[in-house]
Amino acid sequence: MSFRFLPAHGTRSAGCSPRFAGPLALLALTVATLGCGPAGNDPRSFHVHGLVTFEGEPVPRGGISFEPNGAKGNSGPQGYAEIIDGKFDTQRSGRGTTGGAQVVTVSGYDGVATGDNPDGSPIFIAWQQEVEFTDAKSAEMNFDVTKETMPKQERSRK
């Protein structure tokens, strides 16, 4: 969002008249404030937390996303969270997801920062699993990624 400063007194501008500038700025600020609230406050939003491991060890850094499974008739906003020392929590660092069938996608990194990536080098990327959320508002889910469950192209890189 950008705001436009009004010209100094006595100059003319092709922009917004001063009479409308204040109300428009207030409207823009209101829309931005309402539109940027956390999805965790949405009554249809599921809070998800848990642990992600790779070959039994906590994943140092990464990300996890929860995408409503359209193939099973589910729709809605995607949820996500950061993975830090194997733990993730959509309320702490992310956004909750809708209920129902979901496709979980996880990417894990070694946690040793490089010039290109503060999370480090990839351990695995885009590991997926289908899950189902019930009527509960909070769910603990743990995921153990193994070489056998990684996508075929990822296994060849390790």
Secondary structure, DSSP 8 states (H G I E B T S, - for coil): --------TT---SS--HHHHHHHHHHHHHHHHHHTS-GGGSTT-BEEEEEEEETTEE-SEEEEEEEE-GGGT--S--EEEEEETTEEETTTSEE-B-SEEEEEEEEEE-S---SS-TT-SEEEEEEEEEEEE-S-SEEE--EEE-GGGS-HHHHHH-
